[in-house]
Amino acid sequence: MTRSKAALGTCLVLLTAACGCRRNQPENQPRPANAGKQHKKEPLPDDPVSKEARAAAGKILDRLLTGKLEEDESGLATRANALKGFKSWSIESQKKAEQGRSTLEGIVTGPSGQARFSMTIVKQGSGKWMVGVFSGPNPVE
């Protein structure tokens, strides 16, 4: 019986501590001036492989936004469906292409607003660039 009382006491202390750890901030506190703003565009890498990767990413984004990949079997169909309604894109940053891989981040824009995306493209043995990872669209507030 003593063990169960000790365990119950420990649980109550932990529960009280967990519930009391919330920050006491008013809900309608002003947001920082930069909250939800677009990031400043970074200079994009100027080397030939990064330019090639960026051009390939542009072609892929064009195909995604025009719905040409809605029936794609590589898994891009879900991204094409998620990007429905977006009409344009811009790349804001790119990691220098190394070892046949480049990560690009940017914005897609449509009637409902803007959203961020990130994609990593990988150069295949055939020379074709393919999407390895695509995340987004994530709304810009």
C-alpha positions as protocol buffer text, in pm:
chain_id: "A"
residue {
  index: 1
  type: MET
  ca { x: 0 y: 0 z: 0 }
}
residue {
  index: 2
  type: THR
  ca { x: 290 y: 237 z: 74 }
}
residue {
  index: 3
  type: ARG
  ca { x: 433 y: 185 z: -276 }
}
residue {
  index: 4
  type: SER
  ca { x: 102 y: 268 z: -444 }
}
residue {
  index: 5
  type: LYS
  ca { x: 68 y: 586 z: -234 }
}
residue {
  index: 6
  type: ALA
  ca { x: 423 y: 686 z: -329 }
}
residue {
  index: 7
  type: ALA
  ca { x: 355 y: 613 z: -695 }
}
residue {
  index: 8
  type: LEU
  ca { x: 30 y: 810 z: -681 }
}
residue {
  index: 9
  type: GLY
  ca { x: 212 y: 1101 z: -515 }
}
residue {
  index: 10
  type: THR
  ca { x: 483 y: 1092 z: -781 }
}
residue {
  index: 11
  type: CYS
  ca { x: 220 y: 1090 z: -1057 }
}
residue {
  index: 12
  type: LEU
  ca { x: 43 y: 1387 z: -901 }
}
residue {
  index: 13
  type: VAL
  ca { x: 368 y: 1583 z: -873 }
}
residue {
  index: 14
  type: LEU
  ca { x: 459 y: 1506 z: -1236 }
}
residue {
  index: 15
  type: LEU
  ca { x: 109 y: 1592 z: -1358 }
}
residue {
  index: 16
  type: THR
  ca { x: 108 y: 1918 z: -1165 }
}
residue {
  index: 17
  type: ALA
  ca { x: 451 y: 2007 z: -1300 }
}
residue {
  index: 18
  type: ALA
  ca { x: 352 y: 1925 z: -1657 }
}
residue {
  index: 19
  type: CYS
  ca { x: 32 y: 2127 z: -1639 }
}
residue {
  index: 20
  type: GLY
  ca { x: 204 y: 2419 z: -1472 }
}
residue {
  index: 21
  type: CYS
  ca { x: 483 y: 2445 z: -1731 }
}
residue {
  index: 22
  type: ARG
  ca { x: 280 y: 2645 z: -1979 }
}
residue {
  index: 23
  type: ARG
  ca { x: 407 y: 2990 z: -2049 }
}
residue {
  index: 24
  type: ASN
  ca { x: 177 y: 3258 z: -1920 }
}
residue {
  index: 25
  type: GLN
  ca { x: 141 y: 3481 z: -2223 }
}
residue {
  index: 26
  type: PRO
  ca { x: -168 y: 3665 z: -2331 }
}
residue {
  index: 27
  type: GLU
  ca { x: -323 y: 3502 z: -2636 }
}
residue {
  index: 28
  type: ASN
  ca { x: -361 y: 3829 z: -2823 }
}
residue {
  index: 29
  type: GLN
  ca { x: -1 y: 3935 z: -2769 }
}
residue {
  index: 30
  type: PRO
  ca { x: 137 y: 4110 z: -3080 }
}
residue {
  index: 31
  type: ARG
  ca { x: 337 y: 3885 z: -3309 }
}
residue {
  index: 32
  type: PRO
  ca { x: 694 y: 3974 z: -3400 }
}
residue {
  index: 33
  type: ALA
  ca { x: 718 y: 4196 z: -3708 }
}
residue {
  index: 34
  type: ASN
  ca { x: 890 y: 3922 z: -3911 }
}
residue {
  index: 35
  type: ALA
  ca { x: 643 y: 3644 z: -3828 }
}
residue {
  index: 36
  type: GLY
  ca { x: 508 y: 3482 z: -4144 }
}
residue {
  index: 37
  type: LYS
  ca { x: 711 y: 3705 z: -4374 }
}
residue {
  index: 38
  type: GLN
  ca { x: 903 y: 3570 z: -4667 }
}
residue {
  index: 39
  type: HIS
  ca { x: 1267 y: 3496 z: -4614 }
}
residue {
  index: 40
  type: LYS
  ca { x: 1514 y: 3715 z: -4792 }
}
residue {
  index: 41
  type: LYS
  ca { x: 1624 y: 3557 z: -5117 }
}
residue {
  index: 42
  type: GLU
  ca { x: 1978 y: 3429 z: -5100 }
}
residue {
  index: 43
  type: PRO
  ca { x: 2218 y: 3447 z: -5393 }
}
residue {
  index: 44
  type: LEU
  ca { x: 2187 y: 3121 z: -5582 }
}
residue {
  index: 45
  type: PRO
  ca { x: 2498 y: 2914 z: -5657 }
}
residue {
  index: 46
  type: ASP
  ca { x: 2652 y: 3006 z: -5991 }
}
residue {
  index: 47
  type: ASP
  ca { x: 2840 y: 2686 z: -6074 }
}
residue {
  index: 48
  type: PRO
  ca { x: 2733 y: 2487 z: -6382 }
}
residue {
  index: 49
  type: VAL
  ca { x: 2598 y: 2183 z: -6192 }
}
residue {
  index: 50
  type: SER
  ca { x: 2384 y: 2399 z: -5960 }
}
residue {
  index: 51
  type: LYS
  ca { x: 2248 y: 2588 z: -6261 }
}
residue {
  index: 52
  type: GLU
  ca { x: 2167 y: 2257 z: -6430 }
}
residue {
  index: 53
  type: ALA
  ca { x: 1992 y: 2134 z: -6114 }
}
residue {
  index: 54
  type: ARG
  ca { x: 1794 y: 2459 z: -6088 }
}
residue {
  index: 55
  type: ALA
  ca { x: 1681 y: 2434 z: -6451 }
}
residue {
  index: 56
  type: ALA
  ca { x: 1573 y: 2073 z: -6394 }
}
residue {
  index: 57
  type: ALA
  ca { x: 1386 y: 2174 z: -6077 }
}
residue {
  index: 58
  type: GLY
  ca { x: 1209 y: 2447 z: -6276 }
}
residue {
  index: 59
  type: LYS
  ca { x: 1091 y: 2197 z: -6535 }
}
residue {
  index: 60
  type: ILE
  ca { x: 966 y: 1964 z: -6261 }
}
residue {
  index: 61
  type: LEU
  ca { x: 783 y: 2250 z: -6086 }
}
residue {
  index: 62
  type: ASP
  ca { x: 623 y: 2357 z: -6414 }
}
residue {
  index: 63
  type: ARG
  ca { x: 497 y: 2003 z: -6469 }
}
residue {
  index: 64
  type: LEU
  ca { x: 369 y: 1979 z: -6110 }
}
residue {
  index: 65
  type: LEU
  ca { x: 178 y: 2309 z: -6128 }
}
residue {
  index: 66
  type: THR
  ca { x: 22 y: 2234 z: -6466 }
}
residue {
  index: 67
  type: GLY
  ca { x: -105 y: 1896 z: -6344 }
}
residue {
  index: 68
  type: LYS
  ca { x: 107 y: 1693 z: -6584 }
}
residue {
  index: 69
  type: LEU
  ca { x: 226 y: 1471 z: -6300 }
}
residue {
  index: 70
  type: GLU
  ca { x: -117 y: 1394 z: -6148 }
}
residue {
  index: 71
  type: GLU
  ca { x: -102 y: 1040 z: -6287 }
}
residue {
  index: 72
  type: ASP
  ca { x: 270 y: 994 z: -6220 }
}
residue {
  index: 73
  type: GLU
  ca { x: 362 y: 659 z: -6069 }
}
residue {
  index: 74
  type: SER
  ca { x: 680 y: 782 z: -5899 }
}
residue {
  index: 75
  type: GLY
  ca { x: 491 y: 931 z: -5607 }
}
residue {
  index: 76
  type: LEU
  ca { x: 477 y: 1285 z: -5742 }
}
residue {
  index: 77
  type: ALA
  ca { x: 104 y: 1250 z: -5806 }
}
residue {
  index: 78
  type: THR
  ca { x: 29 y: 1329 z: -5442 }
}
residue {
  index: 79
  type: ARG
  ca { x: 246 y: 1642 z: -5461 }
}
residue {
  index: 80
  type: ALA
  ca { x: 78 y: 1744 z: -5788 }
}
residue {
  index: 81
  type: ASN
  ca { x: -261 y: 1713 z: -5620 }
}
residue {
  index: 82
  type: ALA
  ca { x: -141 y: 1911 z: -5317 }
}
residue {
  index: 83
  type: LEU
  ca { x: -16 y: 2187 z: -5548 }
}
residue {
  index: 84
  type: LYS
  ca { x: -345 y: 2220 z: -5740 }
}
residue {
  index: 85
  type: GLY
  ca { x: -443 y: 2583 z: -5769 }
}
residue {
  index: 86
  type: PHE
  ca { x: -93 y: 2724 z: -5744 }
}
residue {
  index: 87
  type: LYS
  ca { x: 4 y: 2903 z: -6063 }
}
residue {
  index: 88
  type: SER
  ca { x: 365 y: 3017 z: -6024 }
}
residue {
  index: 89
  type: TRP
  ca { x: 681 y: 2937 z: -5835 }
}
residue {
  index: 90
  type: SER
  ca { x: 1009 y: 3101 z: -5740 }
}
residue {
  index: 91
  type: ILE
  ca { x: 1325 y: 2953 z: -5595 }
}
residue {
  index: 92
  type: GLU
  ca { x: 1458 y: 3150 z: -5299 }
}
residue {
  index: 93
  type: SER
  ca { x: 1755 y: 2940 z: -5196 }
}
residue {
  index: 94
  type: GLN
  ca { x: 1962 y: 2650 z: -5318 }
}
residue {
  index: 95
  type: LYS
  ca { x: 2239 y: 2448 z: -5161 }
}
residue {
  index: 96
  type: LYS
  ca { x: 2531 y: 2410 z: -5399 }
}
residue {
  index: 97
  type: ALA
  ca { x: 2489 y: 2092 z: -5600 }
}
residue {
  index: 98
  type: GLU
  ca { x: 2733 y: 1833 z: -5473 }
}
residue {
  index: 99
  type: GLN
  ca { x: 2760 y: 1463 z: -5542 }
}
residue {
  index: 100
  type: GLY
  ca { x: 2469 y: 1481 z: -5785 }
}
residue {
  index: 101
  type: ARG
  ca { x: 2225 y: 1626 z: -5532 }
}
residue {
  index: 102
  type: SER
  ca { x: 2080 y: 1972 z: -5476 }
}
residue {
  index: 103
  type: THR
  ca { x: 1823 y: 2106 z: -5229 }
}
residue {
  index: 104
  type: LEU
  ca { x: 1611 y: 2403 z: -5330 }
}
residue {
  index: 105
  type: GLU
  ca { x: 1357 y: 2603 z: -5132 }
}
residue {
  index: 106
  type: GLY
  ca { x: 1100 y: 2845 z: -5260 }
}
residue {
  index: 107
  type: ILE
  ca { x: 748 y: 2979 z: -5284 }
}
residue {
  index: 108
  type: VAL
  ca { x: 447 y: 2875 z: -5489 }
}
residue {
  index: 109
  type: THR
  ca { x: 173 y: 3132 z: -5547 }
}
residue {
  index: 110
  type: GLY
  ca { x: -192 y: 3096 z: -5634 }
}
residue {
  index: 111
  type: PRO
  ca { x: -529 y: 3265 z: -5581 }
}
residue {
  index: 112
  type: SER
  ca { x: -542 y: 3148 z: -5219 }
}
residue {
  index: 113
  type: GLY
  ca { x: -199 y: 3291 z: -5135 }
}
residue {
  index: 114
  type: GLN
  ca { x: 155 y: 3169 z: -5103 }
}
residue {
  index: 115
  type: ALA
  ca { x: 311 y: 2852 z: -4968 }
}
residue {
  index: 116
  type: ARG
  ca { x: 666 y: 2732 z: -4911 }
}
residue {
  index: 117
  type: PHE
  ca { x: 817 y: 2420 z: -5059 }
}
residue {
  index: 118
  type: SER
  ca { x: 1146 y: 2236 z: -5038 }
}
residue {
  index: 119
  type: MET
  ca { x: 1277 y: 1981 z: -5281 }
}
residue {
  index: 120
  type: THR
  ca { x: 1590 y: 1773 z: -5311 }
}
residue {
  index: 121
  type: ILE
  ca { x: 1670 y: 1655 z: -5660 }
}
residue {
  index: 122
  type: VAL
  ca { x: 1920 y: 1386 z: -5747 }
}
residue {
  index: 123
  type: LYS
  ca { x: 2100 y: 1331 z: -6076 }
}
residue {
  index: 124
  type: GLN
  ca { x: 2052 y: 977 z: -6202 }
}
residue {
  index: 125
  type: GLY
  ca { x: 2312 y: 771 z: -6385 }
}
residue {
  index: 126
  type: SER
  ca { x: 2124 y: 849 z: -6705 }
}
residue {
  index: 127
  type: GLY
  ca { x: 2189 y: 1219 z: -6650 }
}
residue {
  index: 128
  type: LYS
  ca { x: 1823 y: 1293 z: -6570 }
}
residue {
  index: 129
  type: TRP
  ca { x: 1741 y: 1484 z: -6250 }
}
residue {
  index: 130
  type: MET
  ca { x: 1468 y: 1326 z: -6035 }
}
residue {
  index: 131
  type: VAL
  ca { x: 1292 y: 1438 z: -5718 }
}
residue {
  index: 132
  type: GLY
  ca { x: 1428 y: 1260 z: -5411 }
}
residue {
  index: 133
  type: VAL
  ca { x: 1231 y: 1456 z: -5149 }
}
residue {
  index: 134
  type: PHE
  ca { x: 954 y: 1714 z: -5186 }
}
residue {
  index: 135
  type: SER
  ca { x: 787 y: 1884 z: -4891 }
}
residue {
  index: 136
  type: GLY
  ca { x: 511 y: 2138 z: -4899 }
}
residue {
  index: 137
  type: PRO
  ca { x: 312 y: 2330 z: -4980 }
}
residue {
  index: 138
  type: ASN
  ca { x: 321 y: 2492 z: -4637 }
}
residue {
  index: 139
  type: PRO
  ca { x: 115 y: 2814 z: -4621 }
}
residue {
  index: 140
  type: VAL
  ca { x: 293 y: 3145 z: -4568 }
}
residue {
  index: 141
  type: GLU
  ca { x: 102 y: 3348 z: -4310 }
}
